[in-house]
Every structure is written in C-alpha cells, then in structure tokens.
Amino acid sequence: MLNPNIDEIQLTKDEYERYSRHLILPEVGLEGQKRLKAASVLCIGTGGLGAPLLLYLAAAGVGRIGIVDFDVVDSSNLHRQVIHGTSWVGKPKIESAKSRILEINPNCQVDLYETRLSSENALEIVQPYDIVVDGTDNFPTRYLVNDACVLLDKPNVYGSIYRFEGQATVFNYQDGPNYRDLYPEPPPPGLVPSCAEGGVLGILPGIIGVIQATETVKIILGQGTTLSGRLLLFNALDMKFRELKLRPNPERPLIDKLVDYEEFCGIPQLKALEAKQQAEMDEMSVQELKQLIDSGTSDFVLLDVRNPNEYEIAQIPGSTLIPLSEIESGEAIPKVKQLVNGHRLIAHCKMGGRSAKALGLLKEAGIEGTNVKGGIQAWSREVDPAVPEY
C-alpha cells in the first residue's frame, strides 16, 4: 500500500460528480479517490497493453501519468491499440495518447518521454513515480524495467501477450518476486516471434491491459489481494484463466546496477550472426525478381515460406507455398529438392527474415538459394501496390 500525503488533496465539484460511482464504494470512498489523485504512475509503452491501461488509469482519476514511447502510430496498430485513432497515423504515439487521456479526464497531469528507455535514462525517468506499468514487447526492456524498479523499490505491474495468450502479475511489491525470479535468463534471441510475425488477437491486450490497470488501482488504494506472487495466465481461445505460484529465488544474483540489456539478451550476437549470414547469402531485390518474372523464363522456382493464412492474404505470382515450419521439421526437404530439380531457388516471406532462415536450413541440406530482400512487403510497396499489406 502506498502512503501518499493526501491531507492537502481536495476534489473539485466536477470531480465529485465524475468519480461518484467510486465515492460510494466503501473500498474507495473519498480517501481512496484522494489517493488516486495523489498517485503517479509511469507507463512504459503505448502499444497494445499501454493503450487500454492508460485509458482506465486516466478515467479512474490517477493524478499524474507518465508515458515513455518513441514510436509513431501505424495503421496496423489500430486493431488493438485503442487509445489511438486513424487521424493520428504517422504521428507520435505519446502525443496521441496524451490527447485521448485529456479528452477522458482533463484533471490528469500527463508527462511525456519521447525516447527509448535505456540504462542511461531509466533511473531518472522512473524515480518520480509511485508505480511502473510495463507495457513493452521485448526482453531487453522488460529486464531493464524490472531492474530499475528493484533498485528504486517501485512496484512493477507486468503484462505480456502473444497470439491468443496473455500473462499478468505484479513484481517487486511487498517483498514479492521480481521478473528475474520468473525468467532468470532471457530466451535465445530470435526464438520468440514478435506480434508482427506471429500475430495477436486484437482484443487480447485489452483484457491483459485492463488487468494491469486493475492491479495498479488496487495497489494505490491498498485494497484487495494483488497478483504479487501469482502469475495469471489467460487463454482467449479457451476463455480460461489459471495461476502459477511465484516465489523469490534466494539464490538469484543481487541486482545492484543497470547493465547493457541488449548484450544481456544476446541481441548484438544475433545481429552479428544475421549480418554474417546475409553477407554470405545471395540476395535479390523485388525489382530484380519482377524483371525475372517478366522475362518469361522458367528456370527458377519461387518459394514462399510464410504460413498458409498469410498466403491467402497476398501472393507473388508463380510462387509455391511451403511453410518454414515444414522446412524446420525436415519433412519438406525432399519436396523442395524435387521442386527445385536443377532450377534456381528463390525464397521469400513477409519481410525477408523467415526466408533467410529457411535458406540457411536448406543450404545445410545441400540446396542453395537466393533470398528476396524485404519479402512480399517490399513487393507490395515497390512493385505492385494492389497486393495487400498486412
């Protein structure tokens, strides 16, 4: 429970009316609403999780809200990032979020940090706030947020999403566990696909983000039982919740400073490996592929390694679908050999990453090939705008 000085906090006539349904709740009441007004919350990210939780924190009457983000609104965000609107596409997310927050509740103080959170600025940004809410989608930032919260003794309200599944908990609260107790080491870089590659049900971050907002409000009010020590797992397809117990690990190394989290998560090594593979891999542009197709030659095979549902959305003419998963398992290797049969192999995916991986695996099986830089996304943008982007 936070202990803000609420003696000098007063509600205006408008606020009494605005928060009337809170004020009649015994668990909130006038004192609780004053606590909300006195509280300060820092949200890292205004994406799928940050969007709903910011809306509800503002509506609940949290007096000071900080937002850290350096991205701009993209049309592909709008199916899940409900704080943003179509008119904000191409503009900074933090400005979009602030505009919407003040539309909901002009009594909020909104602090904007249009920057990437880093080891150099994290402690300074986090310090003024009572609670941190983690709405990020990458491992380096999650470890950074966790360690900054541990060093500054701030509760860390955590959530994550992928496809149809989500998680939520509260870290570093009342001697409870922190993120490193759940994940002592990051997964190998590149193992967990991003939402851009794997997709996400648009409603899912709304559910998890609202859970994060609920936990934040409970901490401010000092009411109820938080998720500290419990990892809440949600499966939207089955509409099931379940819990896992979390405990602090007494053997976990002491967190006494912020480190290079990109290095900790193996990102530089992955980038170096990808650069090496790219340098060694034969590549072609989408314009070169177009010239090859237009030439009428039949001495090449164009392999599409995306998933079948992606192939239904958009195709490059003449391509053959063999998903990366079938190449990874090995079951499609004979099929690819038969398909190539002395022809030149050209592979593509959405943006070029999965096809490069597929060609690396095929090379180990003795099949050389050429990767299409930028994949079908580049084809849509640079060659044929009629092919849908997704």
C-alpha positions as CSV (number, residue, x, y, z in Angstrom):
1,M,0.0,0.0,0.0
2,L,1.3,3.4,-1.0
3,N,1.3,6.2,1.6
4,P,0.7,9.4,-0.2
5,N,0.2,12.6,1.7
6,I,-3.5,13.3,1.0
7,D,-4.2,15.8,3.7
8,E,-4.0,18.7,1.2
9,I,-5.7,16.9,-1.7
10,Q,-9.1,18.3,-2.5
11,L,-11.7,17.2,-5.0
12,T,-13.4,19.8,-7.1
13,K,-17.2,19.8,-7.6
14,D,-16.7,18.3,-11.1
15,E,-14.5,15.5,-9.6
16,Y,-17.1,14.6,-7.0
17,E,-19.6,14.1,-9.9
18,R,-17.1,12.4,-12.1
19,Y,-16.0,9.9,-9.5
20,S,-19.4,9.5,-7.9
21,R,-19.5,5.7,-8.5
22,H,-16.1,5.3,-6.9
23,L,-17.0,7.5,-3.9
24,I,-19.9,5.3,-2.9
25,L,-17.8,2.2,-2.9
26,P,-16.6,1.6,0.7
27,E,-13.3,0.2,-0.6
28,V,-12.6,3.5,-2.4
29,G,-14.6,6.4,-0.8
30,L,-13.3,9.9,-0.5
31,E,-9.9,8.8,0.9
32,G,-9.3,6.3,-1.9
33,Q,-10.2,8.8,-4.6
34,K,-7.8,11.3,-3.0
35,R,-5.1,8.5,-3.1
36,L,-5.8,8.1,-6.8
37,K,-5.5,11.8,-7.4
38,A,-2.2,11.9,-5.4
39,A,-0.7,8.9,-7.1
40,S,1.7,8.9,-10.0
41,V,2.1,6.0,-12.5
42,L,4.7,5.6,-15.2
43,C,3.6,3.5,-18.3
44,I,6.3,2.1,-20.5
45,G,4.8,1.9,-24.0
46,T,1.6,3.0,-25.6
47,G,1.0,-0.1,-27.6
48,G,-1.5,-3.0,-27.2
49,L,-1.1,-3.1,-23.4
50,G,-0.4,0.6,-22.7
51,A,-3.4,1.8,-24.7
52,P,-6.2,0.3,-22.6
53,L,-4.5,0.6,-19.2
54,L,-3.8,4.3,-19.9
55,L,-7.4,4.9,-20.7
56,Y,-8.6,3.3,-17.5
57,L,-6.0,4.8,-15.2
58,A,-7.0,8.3,-16.5
59,A,-10.7,7.5,-16.2
60,A,-10.1,6.2,-12.6
61,G,-8.6,9.6,-11.6
62,V,-4.9,8.9,-11.3
63,G,-3.5,12.4,-10.9
64,R,-0.1,12.0,-12.7
65,I,0.6,9.7,-15.6
66,G,4.0,9.4,-17.3
67,I,4.3,7.8,-20.8
68,V,7.5,6.5,-22.3
69,D,7.4,5.8,-26.1
70,F,9.3,6.8,-29.2
71,D,7.2,5.2,-31.9
72,V,4.6,6.6,-34.3
73,V,1.1,5.4,-34.9
74,D,0.8,2.9,-37.7
75,S,-2.4,1.7,-39.3
76,S,-1.6,-1.9,-38.3
77,N,-1.7,-0.7,-34.6
78,L,-5.3,0.3,-34.7
79,H,-7.0,-3.1,-34.3
80,R,-5.7,-3.4,-30.8
81,Q,-4.1,0.0,-29.6
82,V,-7.5,1.6,-28.9
83,I,-6.1,4.8,-27.5
84,H,-5.0,5.9,-31.0
85,G,-7.2,6.9,-33.9
86,T,-7.0,6.9,-37.7
87,S,-6.2,10.7,-37.8
88,W,-3.1,10.0,-35.7
89,V,-1.4,7.6,-38.1
90,G,2.2,8.7,-38.8
91,K,2.2,10.9,-35.6
92,P,3.9,10.2,-32.2
93,K,2.1,7.7,-30.1
94,I,2.7,9.7,-26.9
95,E,1.0,12.8,-28.3
96,S,-1.9,10.7,-29.5
97,A,-2.2,9.1,-26.0
98,K,-2.0,12.4,-24.2
99,S,-4.7,13.9,-26.4
100,R,-7.1,11.0,-25.7
101,I,-6.3,10.9,-21.9
102,L,-7.1,14.6,-21.6
103,E,-10.3,14.1,-23.5
104,I,-11.3,11.5,-21.0
105,N,-10.0,13.3,-17.9
106,P,-8.6,16.9,-18.2
107,N,-7.7,16.7,-14.5
108,C,-4.7,14.3,-15.2
109,Q,-1.2,15.6,-15.4
110,V,0.4,13.8,-18.4
111,D,4.2,13.7,-18.6
112,L,5.7,12.6,-22.0
113,Y,9.1,11.0,-22.5
114,E,9.6,10.6,-26.3
115,T,12.7,8.4,-26.0
116,R,13.8,4.8,-25.9
117,L,14.1,3.7,-22.2
118,S,17.8,2.8,-21.6
119,S,20.3,2.1,-18.9
120,E,21.4,5.7,-19.1
121,N,17.9,7.3,-18.6
122,A,15.8,4.7,-16.8
123,L,16.5,5.6,-13.2
124,E,16.0,9.3,-13.8
125,I,12.6,8.6,-15.6
126,V,11.3,6.1,-13.1
127,Q,12.3,7.9,-9.9
128,P,9.4,10.4,-9.6
129,Y,6.7,7.8,-9.9
130,D,5.0,5.6,-7.4
131,I,4.3,2.6,-9.7
132,V,5.6,1.4,-13.0
133,V,3.4,-0.4,-15.5
134,D,5.3,-2.5,-18.1
135,G,3.6,-2.5,-21.5
136,T,6.6,-3.4,-23.5
137,D,7.1,-6.2,-26.0
138,N,10.8,-7.1,-25.9
139,F,13.0,-8.8,-23.4
140,P,15.8,-6.2,-23.1
141,T,13.3,-3.5,-22.0
142,R,11.5,-5.9,-19.6
143,Y,14.7,-6.7,-17.8
144,L,15.6,-3.0,-17.7
145,V,12.3,-2.0,-16.3
146,N,12.5,-4.8,-13.7
147,D,16.0,-3.9,-12.5
148,A,15.2,-0.2,-12.4
149,C,12.1,-0.9,-10.2
150,V,14.2,-3.1,-7.9
151,L,16.9,-0.5,-7.5
152,L,14.3,2.2,-6.8
153,D,11.9,0.0,-4.9
154,K,8.9,0.6,-7.2
155,P,6.1,-1.9,-7.8
156,N,6.2,-3.2,-11.4
157,V,2.8,-4.2,-12.9
158,Y,3.7,-6.6,-15.7
159,G,1.8,-8.0,-18.7
160,S,2.7,-9.7,-21.9
161,I,0.7,-11.0,-24.9
162,Y,1.2,-13.3,-27.9
163,R,-1.4,-14.6,-30.4
164,F,-4.3,-15.7,-28.1
165,E,-2.5,-15.9,-24.8
166,G,-1.5,-13.4,-22.1
167,Q,0.2,-13.1,-18.7
168,A,-0.1,-10.6,-15.9
169,T,1.4,-10.3,-12.4
170,V,2.9,-7.7,-10.0
171,F,6.6,-7.7,-9.4
172,N,8.7,-6.2,-6.7
173,Y,5.8,-5.5,-4.3
174,Q,5.8,-6.1,-0.6
175,D,8.8,-8.4,-0.7
176,G,7.4,-10.4,-3.6
177,P,9.3,-11.8,-6.5
178,N,10.6,-9.8,-9.5
179,Y,10.9,-10.6,-13.2
180,R,14.2,-12.4,-12.7
181,D,12.5,-14.9,-10.4
182,L,10.2,-15.8,-13.3
183,Y,12.8,-15.6,-16.0
184,P,16.4,-15.8,-14.6
185,E,17.8,-15.8,-18.1
186,P,16.3,-14.5,-21.4
187,P,15.4,-16.9,-24.1
188,P,17.8,-17.3,-27.0
189,P,17.5,-14.2,-29.2
190,G,15.1,-14.7,-32.1
191,L,13.3,-17.7,-30.5
192,V,10.1,-15.9,-29.6
193,P,8.5,-14.3,-32.6
194,S,7.2,-10.7,-32.4
195,C,3.5,-9.8,-32.8
196,A,4.4,-8.6,-36.3
197,E,5.4,-12.2,-37.2
198,G,3.2,-14.3,-35.0
199,G,0.1,-12.0,-34.8
200,V,-2.1,-11.2,-31.9
201,L,-5.9,-11.2,-31.3
202,G,-6.8,-7.5,-31.1
203,I,-9.0,-8.0,-28.0
204,L,-6.3,-9.8,-26.0
205,P,-4.2,-6.8,-25.0
206,G,-7.4,-5.1,-23.9
207,I,-8.0,-7.9,-21.4
208,I,-4.5,-8.0,-20.1
209,G,-4.1,-4.2,-20.1
210,V,-7.3,-3.8,-18.0
211,I,-6.0,-6.4,-15.6
212,Q,-2.8,-4.3,-15.3
213,A,-4.8,-1.2,-14.7
214,T,-6.9,-3.0,-12.0
215,E,-3.8,-4.2,-10.2
216,T,-2.4,-0.6,-10.3
217,V,-5.5,0.9,-8.8
218,K,-5.6,-1.8,-6.1
219,I,-2.0,-1.0,-5.1
220,I,-2.8,2.7,-4.9
221,L,-5.9,2.1,-2.8
222,G,-4.3,-0.6,-0.7
223,Q,-7.3,-2.9,-1.3
224,G,-7.8,-6.5,-2.3
225,T,-5.2,-9.1,-3.0
226,T,-2.8,-8.3,-5.8
227,L,-1.1,-10.7,-8.2
228,S,2.2,-10.4,-6.4
229,G,3.5,-14.0,-6.1
230,R,1.0,-15.2,-8.7
231,L,1.4,-15.4,-12.5
232,L,-2.1,-15.1,-14.1
233,L,-2.3,-17.0,-17.4
234,F,-5.1,-16.3,-19.9
235,N,-6.1,-18.3,-23.0
236,A,-8.6,-16.4,-25.1
237,L,-9.5,-19.3,-27.3
238,D,-10.5,-21.5,-24.4
239,M,-11.6,-18.5,-22.3
240,K,-9.7,-19.9,-19.3
241,F,-7.6,-18.4,-16.6
242,R,-5.1,-20.2,-14.5
243,E,-2.4,-19.3,-12.0
244,L,1.2,-20.3,-11.3
245,K,2.8,-19.5,-7.9
246,L,5.9,-17.3,-8.0
247,R,8.4,-17.0,-5.2
248,P,11.6,-15.0,-4.8
249,N,14.6,-17.1,-5.5
250,P,17.1,-16.8,-2.6
251,E,20.0,-17.7,-4.9
252,R,19.2,-15.1,-7.5
253,P,22.1,-12.8,-8.1
254,L,21.9,-9.3,-6.5
255,I,20.6,-6.6,-8.7
256,D,22.9,-3.7,-7.8
257,K,23.2,-1.7,-11.1
258,L,21.8,-1.4,-14.6
259,V,23.6,-3.3,-17.3
260,D,23.7,-3.4,-21.1
261,Y,20.4,-5.3,-21.6
262,E,20.9,-5.7,-25.4
263,E,24.1,-7.5,-24.6
264,F,22.5,-9.5,-21.7
265,C,19.8,-10.7,-24.1
266,G,22.2,-11.6,-26.9
267,I,21.0,-9.0,-29.4
268,P,24.4,-7.9,-30.7
269,Q,25.4,-11.5,-31.2
270,L,22.2,-12.2,-33.1
271,K,22.7,-9.1,-35.3
272,A,26.3,-10.1,-36.0
273,L,25.2,-13.6,-36.9
274,E,22.4,-12.3,-39.2
275,A,24.8,-9.8,-40.8
276,K,27.3,-12.7,-41.4
277,Q,24.6,-14.9,-42.9
278,Q,23.3,-12.0,-45.0
279,A,26.8,-11.3,-46.3
280,E,27.2,-15.0,-47.2
281,M,23.7,-15.3,-48.7
282,D,22.8,-14.5,-52.2
283,E,20.1,-11.8,-52.3
284,M,18.0,-10.0,-54.9
285,S,15.7,-7.0,-54.8
286,V,12.0,-7.2,-55.6
287,Q,12.7,-5.1,-58.7
288,E,15.1,-7.8,-59.9
289,L,12.5,-10.5,-59.1
290,K,10.0,-8.6,-61.1
291,Q,12.4,-8.4,-64.1
292,L,13.0,-12.1,-63.8
293,I,9.2,-12.9,-63.8
294,D,8.6,-10.5,-66.7
295,S,11.3,-12.2,-68.7
296,G,9.2,-15.3,-69.1
297,T,12.0,-17.6,-68.1
298,S,11.0,-20.8,-66.4
299,D,14.4,-21.8,-64.9
300,F,13.6,-20.7,-61.4
301,V,11.4,-21.7,-58.5
302,L,9.8,-19.0,-56.3
303,L,9.3,-20.5,-52.8
304,D,7.0,-18.7,-50.3
305,V,7.8,-19.9,-46.7
306,R,5.0,-18.0,-44.9
307,N,2.1,-19.6,-43.2
308,P,-1.0,-20.7,-45.2
309,N,-3.2,-18.0,-43.8
310,E,-0.7,-15.4,-44.9
311,Y,-0.6,-16.9,-48.3
312,E,-4.3,-16.4,-48.6
313,I,-3.9,-12.7,-47.9
314,A,-1.4,-12.0,-50.6
315,Q,0.9,-13.8,-53.1
316,I,3.6,-13.1,-55.6
317,P,2.6,-14.6,-58.9
318,G,4.0,-18.0,-59.6
319,S,5.1,-18.7,-56.0
320,T,4.8,-22.1,-54.3
321,L,3.9,-22.3,-50.6
322,I,6.0,-24.4,-48.3
323,P,5.8,-23.0,-44.7
324,L,9.0,-22.5,-42.7
325,S,7.8,-24.9,-40.0
326,E,7.8,-27.8,-42.5
327,I,11.3,-26.9,-43.5
328,E,12.4,-26.7,-39.9
329,S,11.0,-30.1,-39.1
330,G,12.7,-31.6,-42.2
331,E,9.6,-33.1,-43.7
332,A,9.6,-30.6,-46.6
333,I,13.2,-31.0,-47.6
334,P,12.5,-33.9,-50.1
335,K,9.7,-31.8,-51.5
336,V,11.9,-28.8,-52.0
337,K,14.6,-30.9,-53.7
338,Q,12.1,-32.4,-56.1
339,L,10.6,-28.9,-56.7
340,V,14.0,-27.3,-57.5
341,N,15.4,-30.2,-59.6
342,G,18.2,-28.2,-61.2
343,H,16.3,-24.9,-61.2
344,R,17.4,-21.7,-59.4
345,L,15.7,-21.4,-56.0
346,I,14.4,-18.0,-54.9
347,A,12.7,-17.7,-51.5
348,H,10.6,-15.0,-49.8
349,C,8.4,-14.4,-46.8
350,K,6.8,-11.3,-45.4
351,M,9.9,-9.2,-44.7
352,G,12.9,-11.5,-45.5
353,G,13.8,-12.9,-42.1
354,R,12.0,-16.3,-42.3
355,S,13.0,-16.9,-45.9
356,A,16.7,-16.3,-44.9
357,K,16.3,-18.8,-42.1
358,A,14.7,-21.3,-44.5
359,L,17.5,-20.9,-47.0
360,G,20.1,-21.5,-44.2
361,L,18.4,-24.7,-43.3
362,L,18.1,-25.7,-47.0
363,K,21.8,-25.0,-47.5
364,E,22.7,-27.5,-44.8
365,A,20.7,-30.0,-46.9
366,G,22.7,-29.1,-50.0
367,I,20.2,-26.8,-51.6
368,E,21.4,-23.3,-52.4
369,G,19.1,-20.4,-53.0
370,T,18.5,-16.6,-53.2
371,N,16.6,-14.5,-50.7
372,V,14.2,-11.7,-51.7
373,K,15.1,-8.6,-49.7
374,G,12.1,-7.1,-48.0
375,G,9.8,-10.0,-48.9
376,I,6.3,-9.5,-50.1
377,Q,6.0,-6.3,-48.1
378,A,8.6,-4.7,-50.3
379,W,6.9,-6.2,-53.3
380,S,3.6,-4.5,-52.3
381,R,5.3,-1.2,-51.6
382,E,7.8,-1.1,-54.6
383,V,6.3,-3.3,-57.3
384,D,2.6,-3.9,-57.1
385,P,0.5,-1.8,-54.7
386,A,-2.5,-3.9,-55.5
387,V,-1.0,-6.7,-53.3
388,P,-2.4,-6.1,-49.8
389,E,0.0,-5.2,-47.0
390,Y,-0.7,-6.8,-43.6
